[in-house]
């Protein structure tokens, strides 16, 4: 049976995962919002997270006046694959790290090598 959490409880788990990012890396996150939503976009029912933006590695001198990048973390698909609250904590951490890595320009192949895909 999936774990049941409120959106506020899940949001706190995302905050806790963000707090585990080393300060020197967190300081480098630039113009990026983290958004918790109950469900992913239509047609993507199993999506746990999504990075939408311009990775730091692709920004150049023309990068200005741009809307913030967005990292979405989706609660319901995450809860659906977890059996315990500890599983949720671990999956949220993996998803948050995975999406922040995309902000830094790390692709899925490299993330898979590192165990975050």
N, C-alpha and C positions, 0 to 999 in steps of 0.2 A: 504494500500500500504506500502511495506517495506521501511525502511529508507535507504537512499543512502549516503554512506561515501566512501572516498578513503581509501586505505590501510594505508596511512600515518596518516589520521585523526583518524582512528580506533586504530592505534598503540599508538597515543597520549592518547586515552581514557584508554588503557591498562596501560600506564605509570601512569596516574592519579590514577587508581585503586591501583596500586602497592604503590603509595605514601601514601595511606590511611592505609597501614599495620602499626600497632604500631611499633615504632623503636626497641623496645626490642625483638619483634618477627622477624622483618626484619633482625636484626643482627644475628639471629640464622639460617637463611636460608643459607645452605652450599652447594657449588658445584652444583648450579642449574641455568639454563638459562630459560628465558621466551621468547618464540618465537611466533610471530603473523603470521598466514598464512591465505590466503583467504579461503581455503576449507579444510575440514577434509579428512582423508584417504578414499579411495574408499570403498564403502559399509557402510559407517557411515555418511550419509548425514545430520543427525540432531545433530551431536556431536558438542557441543559448546567449549569444552576444553578437554585436556587430560594431565595426569601426566604420564611421562615415566621415571622411575628411581627406586632408592632404598630409601625408606623412612628413615628418621633419626632414627626412632625407631627400624629399622632392621640393622643398621650399627653396626659393631663391630670392634675389633682391626685389622681384616683382610681387612677393608675397606681402600684401598689406591690405587693410580694410576688408578682410575676409571674415565671414561668419565663423564661429568656433567649430572645430571638429567635434564630432559627437561619438561617444561610446555608449551603446545601448546594452544593458544587461536585462535579460528577459526571465522573469520569475517562474511562470507556469511550466515552461518546458524543463527548466532546471529542477523544479520540485518533482516533476513527473518521472525523472530518471533516478531520483535519490530515495533511499530507504530509511535514512536516519538524518537527524539534524547535522551530525558530523559529516555525513556525505555532502550535504548542502554547503556547509562551510568550505569543504575542500573543492567542490565543483565551482563555487562562486570565486574562490581564489584563483583557480586555474583559468576561468573565463576572463576575469579582470586582468590578470597578467597577459593573457593571450591578446586581448584587445589593446592594451597599452603598448604591447610589443609592436602591433601594427602601426600605432601612432609614431613609433620610433623607426618604422620602415622595415621591420622584420617580417618576412613572408611566412606563409603557412608551412612550406617545406622545412625551413629552419626551425620553426616552432615545433614541428613534429619531431625533429631530431632532438630537441631539448625537452620533449615530453609534455608540451603544452598545446597539442593539437588533437 
